[in-house]
Amino acid sequence: MTERTQPRWIDSHCHIYDDRTPGGAAAALEAAREAGVEKFVVVGCDRNSSLSAIAAAQSFNDVVATVGLHPHDASHGVTSITDLLDEPGVVAIGEAGLDYHYDNSPRDIQRTAFEEQVAIANHRNLPLVIHTRDAWDDTFDILDSVGVPAKTVFHCFTGGPAELERCLERDTYVSFSGIVTFPSAVDLQAAALACPLDRMLVETDSPYLAPVPFRGKPNQPAHVATVGTAIADLRNEPVVTVATATSSNTCHVFGLT
């Protein structure tokens, strides 16, 4: 494959500041660049991780940051992160949403924190990165009530075709992670087949959810190429087509050049 046609990727969601990142942030980023990954969206989940994401964006010119309050940390209150939104390198709010699988924060507090972050995204015209688990109905209800931000991403999408359709009805984007490579993820694979290319992103969510054949090991941004290639194979499309489309979509959502 010539250099001109080599797939070029963007990891639309990673946590390189996490201590489990193989080799640390700088080494993981360099390994990803060698694998054809050109840009990285490093995502905050609370104040400390948002500060770490900002530090990464200010240290590496191919990294941007998000500031968010994950549903697990909703009890901290959204005011714990809002002052960070004006920091250089910040391009979006999130990850924000609802997680009824673990319920690490009470559901009413999760809903309030999510509503507030959706409102901030609308007020500031920021992209919104959503985490939702076992909470589809409430997630859509809040989006419909508060208003769907113009650029909204369902990160680490875990639904099937029905949930995909509900996302597309609201003109949102969906981001596929290494889960799409798991043999048991039949509904998710059906969604990846059905998803229009102009609404698709790819991510690692590293250091979590390493794709096959790396499952069971800490994930890293280089593996976004494995995720994207698996989707291309599933759809019987050229890998370059998926790489180009998902990278273009990620640039559009997050305002990357």
WONORVEN-V972147 format. One record per helix or strand. SS is the DSSP state (A for helix, B for strand). FROM is the first residue (numbers start at 1). LEN is the number of residues. If there is no record, write none. Layout:
{{SS & FROM & LEN} {SS & FROM & LEN}}
This chain:
{{A & 3 & 3} {B & 9 & 6} {A & 25 & 10} {B & 37 & 6} {A & 47 & 13} {B & 63 & 5} {A & 71 & 6} {A & 78 & 3} {A & 82 & 3} {B & 90 & 10} {A & 107 & 18} {B & 127 & 7} {A & 136 & 11} {B & 152 & 3} {A & 161 & 9} {B & 173 & 4} {A & 178 & 4} {A & 186 & 9} {A & 197 & 3} {B & 200 & 3} {A & 221 & 15} {A & 239 & 16}}
